[in-house]
Amino acid sequence: MRRIALFLLTNIAVLLLLSIVCRLLGVDRWAYSHGLGGTTGLLIYAAIFGMGGSFISLAMSKWMAKMSTGARVITEPQNEGERWLVDTVRRHAQAAGIGMPEVAIYDAPEMNAFATGMTKNSSLVAVSTGLLQQMDRDQVSAVLGHEIGHVANGDMVTLTLIQGVLNTLVILAARVVGRAVDSWLSGGRDSRDGGGIGYFVSVMVLQLVFGLFASMIVMAFSRWREFRADTAGANLAGRASMISALQRLQANHGESTLPKTMAAFGISGHLAQGFQRLFMSHPPLDERIAALQRG
């Protein structure tokens, strides 16, 4: 539950921070005074912050991933293992019809890997030292195929678009309802100054509530894309190898060391039960294995 709470807070905190900054800097008041108080103006305002924040995060994703995991990009392979790793990624990338990604290794005990990047031809694929030590090469090849599948499917961009649209709707809906609440509390006063305390508090609370529902939608897409990436890994490295890699991942123990902002991009997710499943970024490994076995 702690991981889920931290993940949600990471996503929702951006919206809350925007709300506070806008209030302190008087952006809401400025929007009203410049005729942006109507629905169209409010939509534009929400889209700038909602979509803008998501695409800034995507543009910085490779840099953030390297910094947060301490990943070392292989520019010149230092041994046969690194050479094999780079060659395997290159082979999968060519088969998938994308540009050669940067290949990196990061120090972590658990078996994991991730892919990120703003475009299909400018991506990063990174694997943990634990994965390289605990999987055979057929299994590692399948994991690399899975990550290349994410890149080829455009999952990072699609996830960003979905998050951006939902952020926009959250900002818009929170402010529309916030105005209604503020108007009711003030007896119908026309809040041309950007609204009173009722507006400010309502917007913050509603962004938190609406943000929770938005996170459920984002996580539902995240789970669906994992099945597609597993299929890509099976096509690139062989179905048996992909199934074997997922079965090996079941031996992972303890919490992932991937930063919370990168958790959804790893090949392995956390386990959850009941209501918590709505906030899982990955389907259970049993379900993923069963989907591959069904063909």
Secondary structure by P-SEA (a helix, b strand, c coil): caaaaaaaaaaaaaaaaaaaaaaaaaaaaaaaaaccccaaaaaaaaaaaaaaaaaaaaaaaaaaaaaaaccccccccccaaaaaaaaaaaaaaaaacccccccccccccccccccccccccbbbbbbcaaaaacccaaaaaaaaaaaaaaaaaaaaaaaaaaaaaaaaaaaaaaaaaaaaaaaaaaccccccccccaaaaaaaaaaaaaaaaaaaaaaaaaaaaaaaaaaaaaaaaccaaaaaaaaaaaccccccccccccccccccbbbbbccccccccccccaaaaaaaaaac
